[in-house]
């Protein structure tokens, strides 16, 4: 099996230390690449610092359109590569590939309309005859650090807005899943982007700090764990840092969402999206708060839907829940569940690990402070709790160190606005689970869930700063 090259300043390259990528389900070798050497990292940063940051909009848009088109042409291959290196079921890998296609298409459109604004300044006598042109310019090259759980789409959310805004980017993919990012590098290399506009460099995590500290990379965009994000933020207080750090996403089943049909629909959505990606999603459902009168009926429907999910080989078209990224990850989830059970929690479904696979698990009567309730499980574990009313449910949602997104099942527009007003999260999804995300909308959280926003235009704003041109002596 040949080594897959990485991309240094837009050109394929190989390093010294070999990286073997294995399938999380059975350990089979699915690809090989190499880590960039220190000299190659230095060359990539130097080229990014020298790259032009005033590339015409049509060239940026054309490059992004090209990547979107090529991802579409190779979508089946891309999905199978995601499944091979990440272990997510093929149905979810196809969804990820489709999202990446959309991200690059949206980025191309944003590149064309990223034009700034005109402001009349004659609103005061001193501004008579003056006009301001406010544009946004890149703060400088971006360091993007992406996680394993969406090895293509979360790379796309670093790379696409950077190119759309005209900012060079050095991308470090997760060491466990570099192949999807390298395929994206291959497609970018087919464009006429100038040398240094992008690099995709596999590196071990213990070499990330040197990249983060480099003054030639004034913007750091990181998606991953909270402790690592905090270390990044603390280490470079004068840099612009955006952090997407996950959460323990909650669902509220409100008092008005009470018919059997309503509860059946919510149960199906919760079952699927507490377990999709084996729960390895920042907005996978982890906590559910149900109005007392509906609790038992909802739980019955939830157990039925959860037990209907098929766990197994992610290459099987019928599989709903695949393995976790590693056996260590599955063992950690197992330990957290066992800890909760020892403290009094009741296991209603699942709870028994098989190698890298942890089955869909539902817990009840979980004591406050248990890791499965208070921290981000990042696995297929769901905690359900009964609440007396909607206000108590909203209070429980807010009783968290995180605040990424929440799902609120209600038909009442007043309840919807109350949830939006009350919940300290970055996004409130009405009538559905918190796992919904449109790639063009601002996405991010509060509290321990991070700072800044992803989503095409939101990220472009993060990567750039305003620059004002004032024209004087004009007759308006």
Beta strands, then each sheet from edge to edge (+ up, - down):
strand 1: 6-8
strand 2: 11-13
strand 3: 18-22
strand 4: 29-34
strand 5: 117-120
strand 6: 131-138
strand 7: 142-145
strand 8: 169-172
strand 9: 198-200
strand 10: 219-223
strand 11: 240-244
strand 12: 250-253
strand 13: 287-291
strand 14: 346-349
strand 15: 353-354
strand 16: 357-358
strand 17: 361-364
strand 18: 381-387
strand 19: 402-403
strand 20: 405-409
strand 21: 427-430
strand 22: 446-447
strand 23: 450-451
strand 24: 464-471
sheet 1: 1+ 2-
sheet 2: 3+ 4-
sheet 3: 5+ 6- 24+
sheet 4: 9+ 8+ 7+ 10+ 11+ 23-
sheet 5: 14+ 17- 18- 13- 12- 20- 21-
sheet 6: 15+ 16-
sheet 7: 19+ 22-
end
